[in-house]
Amino acid sequence: MISLRKLKRTFVGNPIATKHAHHERLPKIFGLPVFASDALSSVAYASEEIMLVLVAAGAVGLGFLLPTSLWLGVLMLIVGFSYYQTIHAYPHGGGTYMVSTENLGSVAGRTAGAALLLDYVLTVAVSVSSGVSAIVSMYPPAQNVSVLIGVGGVAIITLVNLRGVRESGVVFAIPTYTFVVAIIALVLTGLARGWNEPHHAYAASSFQEPLHAITAFLLLRAFAASCTALTGTEAIADGVQAFRPPEARNASATLVWMIGLLLTMFVGLSWCAQHFAILPMHVSEAGYKTVVAQLAEKLWGIGPGFYLLQVATALILFLAANTAFADFPRLSSFVARDGFLPRQLTNLGDRLVFQNGILTLAAFAIALIVVYKADTHSLIPLYAMGVFVSFTLSQAGMTVRWYRQGKWGWQMIVNAVGTLTTTIVAGILLVTKWSEGAWLIVVALGVLLYVFARVRKHYNYLEKALQPAPDESVALPDMTVLLLVPSVHRGILHAIAYAKQMAHDCRALHVTVDSRSTGEIKRQWNNFAPDLPLVILESPYRSLTDPILQYVDETIAEHPNVMITVIVPEAVPRYPWHAVLHNNVAERLKKQLGSRPKVVITNVRYFLP
């Protein structure tokens, strides 16, 4: 039978020594797919989300696709430059959480951290669900098993990340760069074919009546929908220490690459979609295709190029979740280090990754995919709200940092403008998406902050409770040893020898449910250990544990200064599956005794030949 340890080694790999940690650092070429796949992949659905809002106003509304995309491009540059400065100001990582905590205080830091943690969970759910949509666009019958595909995708990404940062970078590099090349090729094809021709016109029958008027609120909703393209921008600043030295320079260079590629692909796709009169479809429509799939079909036809793009899109959308898997565990370790999350999240696993954080993220993301049935459009309204809260706090923190250092020049101005801009965008997101479910993020943020407070309260209590007073001492207790004797057999002999070495007050306990067997037990006992008192406990209700618990409680009550060691003999079967043939009373008894003060439980195991 394969042990769990061998199974883990097969799938996760052998442990990596701490002294080899520097070999696990990422070069820029792998840092981009690990930390930027979320942002880069958002171009697969960001333009489509804008169009789904603007289509309510018909062809006139869709004419605002490119202007909306350009405004978002300006916001990308502002946010990107802000994080460029953050990387060099905080080269040890921590990003938004560290910037907010150090410059704005613990409350702001916790708020930023909570908002980002929520956003990372949504990143996985949205990215994987979008990948499912790309698969459905290529193979419509897959709609019937979309949830299973989504859950399977999260499981695979989790497994790859458990193997280590460097391995995940190698695995994700080819799909990421294939997607980037395919999208740029699609944009260049669209520009080459459409640059010297007039815009294509939409058919009037394509729109449902009555059409909405172009209003400021509609345009703000469209802009809010486009903000999904900015999610993941902060990931590189949070994970600076994952890069090879010089960490800050490599991380900032990767950030510049990401912003450049993101702007090119996003604005280019929006121009092509508007120029060629592409209409967005709802995922429930028959023959559903994403906007990118429709554009590829129009420009390349249904052929190798179309399928290559769809496969690359599906892969990067699944792998975009890796940005969250790279950053959620790292961020949660920072928050846990400060005492606001369980300390287990600070533990590096044997593959030098925060495996507890990886597994936690996977569990929450799978729950969202199942609840929302892997529907991207249902999840999108919840998305981006948290990340803009963190953007605002990060840029506000950098503004305060420059002010305190007396650097009141262009650096502080850029961050101040960024703070104002992202604050406005966060307000727009909150108002325009409130009725679509954004209120859930506000509630979840409040719940998570409450959890932070309760966890920190517990650790404060624990620290106070465990702190010894300068003159504190503990009196030496009286020792009593109770050896449990289920029956007299070879395994008990080892326990008897051990018990006699423990204390002078040593007794054996036997629980009997049939008084007729008492004489035989005493006779056998006297043959092996006549010098060790045997106490027979009657059990009128046939319980094997209650009489022992009662005896222990009575002993403690009679002798308050006593420390009782209960020795539990336990036979270990040769094969693990033989355990089902044993009554396992020892395990139940240890669990119940463990809740009592002044009781120490010792196992003496006898391994069956």
N, C-alpha and C positions, 0 to 999 in steps of 0.2 A: 504494500500500500504506500503511495507517494505521500510524504509528510507535507504539511503546510509550508514548512521552511523550504523544502526542495521546490515546491510549486512556485513559491515567491521568487526564488532564485532563477527559475526557468523564465518567468515573465518579466521580472523587474531587473534581474542581473545581480552580479556579485557586489558586495560592499566596496565602497571607495574610501581609502584612508584619508584622514583629514589633511595629511601632508601633501596629498595630491590635488587639493582643492583648486589650486591655481591652474591646473590643467583643464578644469571644467569651465573656465571662463570663456566667454564668447567673443570671437572676432566680429567686426562690423557686418561682414557678409552673412553671418548667422544671427546676429543681433536683430537685424531688420525683420526676418520672418518670425522670430520669437516674440519681440516686443511691439511690432508694428502691424502684424497681420490683422488685428481688429480694425484699426483705422483704415488700412488699405482695402480691406474687404468691404467696408461700408459703401464704397462706390457701387457695389452690385445692387444696392437697394435704396441708397439715399435719394437719388434723382426720382426714383419711382415713388417714394413716400411724398415728395413735393407734388408730383403729378396727381397722386390720389386725392390731394386736397384741392388743387387748382382745377381739376376736371369738373368740379361742381359748377364752375362758371363757364364751361364750354371752351371753345377754341380761343376765345379772348383770354380766359384765365390761364390756359396752358402757355400763352405767349409770355407769361411772367416767369417761366421756368428758368431761363438763362439769367435774367437779372437777380432772381433769388439766389441762384447758385453763385453768382459773382459776389454778392454781399456775404455769403457764407465763406467764400474764399478770403475776403478781407479779414473775417473773424479768425479763420485758420492761421493766417500770418501773425495776427496779434497774439493768439494763444501759443502758437509755436515758438515765437520769439521769447515770450514769458518763460516757457519751460527751458529754453536754451540758457537763459540766465540762471534759472533754478539749478540746472545741472552743474554749472560752474560754482554756484554759491554753496551747494550741498553735494560735494562729490562723493560723499559716503552713502548717498541714497536716502530714501525716506520720502522724497518728493513732497507732495501736497501735505501729507500728514505732519512731517517734520517742520516744514515752512510755517504752517498754520499754528502748530503748537508753540514753536519757539518765538514767533513774532506777535501772535494774537492771543495766546493763552491756551490752556488745556481744553476749555469748552469748545473753542473754535477748532482745535486739532481733532477732538473726538467727533465733532460734527462732520468735518471733512473726511475723516477716516471712515465713519459710518456710511456717508453718502457714496464713497468710492467702493466700499465692500458690497453695498447693494447693487451698484452699477456693474461690478464685475460678475455678480451672479446673473444679472440680466444680459450681460454681454455674451455669456455662454449660451443662455437660452435663446436669445435672438439670433446669434450667429449660426448655431446649429439648426434652428428652425428655418433660417434663410437657406441653408445648405439643402435642407429637405425640399424646399420650394424649387430650387434649381434642379434637383433630381426629378421632381414631379413634372417640371417643364420639359424635361428630356424623355421621361417615361411616365405618362399620366396614371397608369394603374398603381404606381407606388403610393398614390394618395391614401389608399386603404390601410397602409402600414406605416404612415408617416411618423407616428409617435414612436413605434419600435425602432425605426431608422434613427430618429433623434436620440433616443436613449442609448442605442448602440454606438452612435457617434461620440457621445460624451464618455462612454466607457473606454473607447479606444484612445481618445485624447488623454484621459486620466492615466491610463496604463503607460503611454509614451512619456508623460511628464514624470511619472514615478521612477522612470529609468534614469532621469537626470537632465539637467539643463542643456548640456552639450548635445546629447543624443536627440533631444526634441528639436534643437536647431537644425541638425543634419536632416532629420525626417521631414521637417516643414519647409526647408529651403526650396526644394524643387517645385512643389505646388504653388508656393507664393510667387516665385519668380516667373513661373509659367503663366500665372494669372496676370501679373503685371504686363508681361510682354504681349499676351493675347488682348488685353484691354487697350493698350496703347496702339496695337495693330488695328483694332476695330475703330478707334478714334481717328487714326490716320487715314484709314479707308473711307470713313465718313467725310472727313475734311476734303480728301482728294475728289470724291464724287460730288460733294454738295457745295463746294466753295463758290463755284461759278454758276450755280443754278438757283432759281428762286426757291423759297421755302415751300415745302409740300403743304397742300391744304387738307384739313380734316373734312371728312364727309359729314354733312349736317345730321344725318341719321345716326351718327355715332354717339350722340349725346341725348340724355333723357330730359324731357321737359317737366316742369319749368326749370330754367337755369338760374343759378344764383348770380346776384350782382357782384361786381368786383368791389370789395370793401376792404378797409384797413384790417379788419379782424381776419378776413380770409387770407390776406397776404401774410399777416403775422402767424397764422396757423401753418401756412406753407413754409415760412422761414423756420418755425419751431420744428417742423417735420424734418427739415434738412439738417438740423443740428446733430442728428444721429451720426453724421459723417465725422464729427469731432471726437466721438468716444474712442478712448484708447490713446489719445494724444499724450496724456500724462504718464503712460506706462514706462517710457524710456527713462524719464526723470526719477521714477520710483525705483528702478532697477539698475542704477548706475554701476553698482558693485558686481553685477553679473558680467560686465565687459572686461576684456583684457586691459592691462595697463598700457598707456595712461587712460584710466577709466573715463574721466570727464570728457577728454577730447574725443574718444571713440564714441561715447554715448551721444555727445552733441552732434557729431558728424552724422550718425545714424538718424537723429531727429531731423536734420536738414534734408537728408535723402527722403525721409518719410513725407515731410510736408511738401516737397517738390513733386513727388510722384502722386500724392493725394490730390493736389491742386490740378495737375495735368489731367489725371483720369476723370475726376469728378466734373470739372467744368467742361471737358471734352465730351463726355457722355451726355451731359445736359444739352449741349449745343446740338449734338447729333440727334437726340431724341426729339428736340423741338423742331429741328430742320426737316426731319423725315416724317413728321406727324405721327409719331408713335403714341398709342393710347395705352394707359395702364389697365390691367385686368385684375379682377378680384380672384383670390386663390380658389374660391368655390366655383368659378365659371368653368364650363366645359372647355377643354383644350387650353387650359391656363398656361400662359408663358409670361415670364418676367419681362420687364422693359428691355433689359440687356439681351435676353434671348430673342425677342422680337426684332431688335436692331440687328443682331447678328444674322438672323434669318433673312432680313431685308437686304443686307449688304453682301452677305456671303452665300446665302441659300442654305438649304439643309444638306450639309456635307461635312467633310472632315474638320473644317475650320469651326463650324457651328458646334459640333460635338466636343472638340478640343476645348473650346471656350466654356461650354456648359460643365464639362468634367472639372476643368480648372476652377471655375466659379464655385461649384459644389464643394470641392476640396478646400479652397481657401476659406469659404464661409464656415465649414466645419472647423478648420484649423484656426480661424480667427479667434475662436474660444481660447486658443493657447495664450493670447495676451493676458486674459484673465487668470489662466492657470499659472502664468509666470509671475503675476503681480499680486493676486489675492493672497497666496500663502506668505509672500514676503511682507506685504502690508499688515496682514493679521499678526505676523510675528512681532512687528514694531508695536502694534497696539497691545498685544499680550505682554510684551516686555515691560510696558508701562503699567501693567496690572489691570487692564480693562477687558481682557479676554482670557480664557483659560491658558495657563502657562504651557500646556502641552503643545500649543501652536508655535512656541519658540524652538521646539526640538527639531534639529536637523536629522533626517533619516540616514540610513546607511548608504544611500546614493547621493548624499549631500543636497537633498531637497527637503523642503518643509512638507513632508508627506501628510501630516494631519490636516494642514490647510488645504492641500490638494483634494483630499477625500471629502472634506467639509464642503468645499465649493461644488464638487461633483454631485453630492447628495441634494443640495438646494437647487441646482440647475435642473437636474432630472425631475424634481418635484414640479418646477415651473413648466417644463415641457409637457409633462403629463396633464397638469391642470389646464393649460391653455392649448392642448392638443397640437402642439408644434406649429401654431399659426402665428407667423411673423407679425401680421397686421394687428393682431390682438395684443401682442407683447410690446410693439413699438411705442404706444402711448405711455408706457411705464418707463421707457428708456430715455436716456440723456438728461433727465431731470437731476439725478444724483450727481452726474459728472459736472454739470454746470454749477452746482453748489460748491463742489470742490474746486473748480476753476476759479470761482470768485474769491474763495477764501485763500487760495494759493497766491493769486495775484495781489490781493490785499496784504497778505503777509510779506510779499516781496517789496511792496511799496513802503510798508512800515520799516522793513530792514534797511532800505536805501535812505530813508529819512533819518533813522537813528545813526547811521554811519556818516551822515552829512553829505551823501551823494545825491544832490538834488537836480541832477542833469537829466539827459535824455532817457537814462535807464529807469529812473523813478517815474518819468512822464509816461513812458510806454506801459509800465505796470499799472499806473493810476488809470490810464485810458482803458486798459484791459479790464481792470476791476469794474469800472463803470459799465463797460460794454457787456461783460458776462453777467453782471447783476441784472441788467435790463433783459438779457436773453433768458436768464433763469425765471424772471417774472413773466415773460411772454410764455415760456413753456408751462409754467404753473397755471396761468389763466386759460390758455388755449387748450390744454390737455386735461384740465381738471375733470370735466364731465366724461372724458374718455378713460379715466382710471388713474390719472396722475395723483389723485388724493391718496391712493394706496401707498405710493412712495413716501408721502408725508407721514402717514401712519406708521409705515415700516421703519422710517428714520427715527421717529419718536420711540418706537419699541426697542430698536437697537441701542439707542442712547440710554434708555432705561436699563437694558441688560448690562451695558458698560458700567453704569453706576452701581448696580447690584454686585457685579463681579469685583469691582474695586472695593466696595464696602466689605465683602467677604475677606479679601486679601488683607485689608487694613485690620479687620478683627483677628485674623489668623496671626498676623505679625505681633499684635498686642498680646494675644493669648499665649503665644509661644516665647515671648520675651521674658527670661528669668530675672527676678529681682537680684540686686547685688548680694544680699545676705540669704538668698533662698537656698534651702537644702532639703533633701528627702531622706526620711528615716529608713534604715534598712528593714525590709519587710520580713515576716516569717514566711517560710516556703513550705507549701504543701503540694505534693505531686499526686495526681490522680491518673492511674493507668486504666484505660478502658479495655475491657476483656469481653469481646463478643463471644468467643469460644477459645478453648485451649488447642492451639495448633503451632506449627513450626514458626510461623511468623511472629507469634506472641513472644517467643523466646528472645528475639532481638529486642523487643520493646521492654521486656523485663530487665535485661542487662542494662539498658539505657536508663530506665527509671531508677534503679538502685543507686546510680551515680549522681542523681539530681539533688536529693535532699533526704534528711533523716525521716521526715514525716511523709511516707510514701504509702499509698493505698491503691488497691485494684478495685475497679467497679465492674459489676456484671449485672445487666438488666435481664430479668427473666419474665417471660409471659406465661410460663407453665411451671408451677411450683414443683411438679413431679421431677423436673430435670435438675433441681437445685443440688441434690445429693451427689449426682454424677459429676457436676461441675466442680463441687468442692473437693471430691476425691481426686479428680485430674489435677486440680490446682495444687493440692498438697504434694503431689508427686514432683512438680516442677519448681514451685516457689513457696515452700512452707513458711519461710521467714517473712513473707510479704502479705499483710492482711488483705483478705478478699471480702468486699462488701457486696452483698446481694441486694439488688433493688427490685422490688416487686412492681409490675406494671399491669394493674387491673384493666386498663383500657388499651393494652397491647401496643402502646407507643414505645419505641426504642430510644427516643430522645428526651421526652418530658421528664422521666425520673432522674436522668443525669442533670438536666438543667435545674431541677428542683434541689437536688443534692448540692450542687455548686452554690446556688443562691443561699441555702441554709448555712453552708460552711462559711461563706463571706459574712453573713449576718452574725454568726456566733463569734467570729474572729476578724474584727474590722481591719487589723493590721496584716492580714494574711495575703500573700500573692500565690495564686493557684496556677500551676502548670498542668494542663490537661494533655496527656499523651494519647494520641489517636493512632493506633496501628492501622495500616492500610496495605492490603495486598495489591500489587500492581500486576495485571495480567500480561502474558507474553505478547499478545496481539491486541491492538487498540479496540477492535470490534468485540472482543470478549467482555468489554466493560458493560455491555447491555445485559449480560448474564449475572451481574452482581447487583446487590441492592443499593449500593452507594450511600449507606446511612452516614458514613464518615463525612461526606461532603455537606450533607444537610446539617449535621451536628456542628461542624466547624463554622458554618455560616451563622448559626444561632448563638454559639458561644462567643463569636467574635464581637457581638453587640454588647457584651458585659464587661464592665470595668474590672480591673485586678485579675483578669484571666489571660493567660498566655497559652496558645495552642501550638503543640509540637507534633509534627507528623513523623512517625517511624515507619518507613515503607519497607515492605518485603517483596522483592521482585521474584515472581514465580518463574521457575526454570522452564 
